Each structure stands twice: as structure tokens, then as C-alpha cells.
């Protein structure tokens, strides 16, 4: 995240110390979603 500090209720949070669940969210960090992938990629790619 390019050095951006994350704070929850005034306490600095280290993301690697938290669990990822449902593939997007980190435990103990409300309203934070992490997404990875391609923007223009098809969900069902085909080979011609």
C-alpha cells in the first residue's frame, strides 16, 4: 500500500497480523476490502 499507515480507533494496524476471510476482508479492520486481479479479463476465458 505504498507506505500508507492504517489506523483503527487511533491504533496503527499491521495488515499481515490479521486474517483474510471471504477472500476480500481483513479481520479487525472494518470497511477495508482488498481486491486483486485483472480489470478487463473475462471470467470464462476460452481458447480458440
N, C-alpha and C positions, 0 to 999 in steps of 0.2 A: 504494500500500500504506500510505497514511496516515502516512508518515514512519518506518516500521519499518525499522531498519538490517538488512541481510542480511550475514552473515559466513560465510565458508568457511575452515576451518582457521585462524581468528583474523584473517583478512584481510577487510576490508569490500569488498563486491561491488556494483557499479553495474549493475543488470539491463539497461539499454539498451546496454551494451557487449558483450552476449552474443547469440548466435544462437538463434532459436527453431527447434526441429525436432520433427517428428511432430505439429505443431500444439499441443503441450502443454508440452514441456520446454525449459529453457534450458541451453545448453551450459555446462559447467564448474560447474553447480550441482546436486549430487546431491539426490534426494528432494524436488525442488520441481516442482510441477505448476501451471500457470496455466490456468484454465478460464473461458470467457465464454459467456454465453447465457441462455436462459430456463429456469427450473426446470420449469414446468408446460406448456411448449409441446410440441405434437406434432411428431414427426419428419416426418410426412407430412400437412401441413395441407391441408384441402380447402375449396373454395368452394361454398357452397350456392346 
